[in-house]
Amino acid sequence: MKKFCTLLLPTVLFTFTVFSQTLLPDYYGTNDQVSNIERSGNTVYIGGAFTYVGPIAPYAVSLNITSGAPDLSFAKPNGSVNAVVSDGSGGWYIQKIN
């Protein structure tokens, strides 16, 4: 019992807070494998089997009709979407598939 208390006491006294990382909402990704990353000065080059690099917008995204760029402020559903309908006031109704 004495050994157990001797081992337990430092664990209780020296616990550390662990913080998880927060993903950036406008983080860019690829649509396939990245196999090479190289840095030259302030530029990073990537190569691989991908055909797209851009903002990650899973399940649903609002696109700019002129540029085709995604609106990253659009709602970010956490699952597959079956339907999206405008509420007529600048908002949206989103039906998620369970």
N, C-alpha and C positions, 0 to 999 in steps of 0.2 A: 504494500500500500504506500509505503514511504517513497519507493521508486516512482510509482505512478504519479503521486503528488509533485515530486521533483520535476518530472517531465511535463506535467500539465501546467504548472505555474508559469514557466516562461512563455508557453503558448498563449495563455490567457493575457499575460501582461504585454506581450509584444505582437498583438494582432495589428494588421495593416488594412487600411481601406483600399479596395481595389475598384478602379473605375473602368467601365466599359467604354469602348469607342462609340462615337456618334457618327453615323453615316451622313455624308453631305447630301442634301435633297437634290442638288443639281449635278451630281457626280456623273462623269462620262464612263461609258463602257463600250464593249464590242459585242457583235452578234455571233462570234465564234472564238476559237482558241487564239491566244497570243503566245507566240513561241520565242520571241526575241525582244528585248528592251535594251536600248543603248542611249546614253546621254552624251551630248556634245555641247558644252557651255550651258546655256539656259534652255536648251531644247532637248526633249526626249523623243526618240524615234521608237516606234513599235512595229513589229512585223508578225504576220501569222496568217491564219486561214479565214480571217474576218473580211466582210465586205462593207461594214458600217461601223463608224465610231461616232458616238453622240450621247446625249442625255438618256439615262435609263428611265423608262416610263412604262412599267409593267401594267398589264390588265386594261388600262384605259388612259387616253391622253387627248387633249384638245390641240388641234393643229392650226397654225396660222394659214389661212386660205391662200395667201400670196407666196410665202416663202416655204411653207411646209414644215416650219420649225415647231417643235412641241412647246406648249405653254406649260411650264413647270409649276405654275401656281394652281393648276387644275387639281381637283381632288385625286388622291392616291388610294384607290381601293386596295384592299388586302386579299383579293381573290378574283377569280374570273368574273367578267361582267357580261350579262345577258342583254341588257338594254340601257340606253342613256336617252333621256328626254329633257328638253329645256323646260324650265318652270315659267318662262316668259318674263322673268324679272332679273335675268343675269345669272340665275342659279341652275342647278341640274338635279334631276331625280335619277339615281343610278340603281339598277336592279342587279344585285350580285347573285351569282349561282352558288348555292350551298354545296 
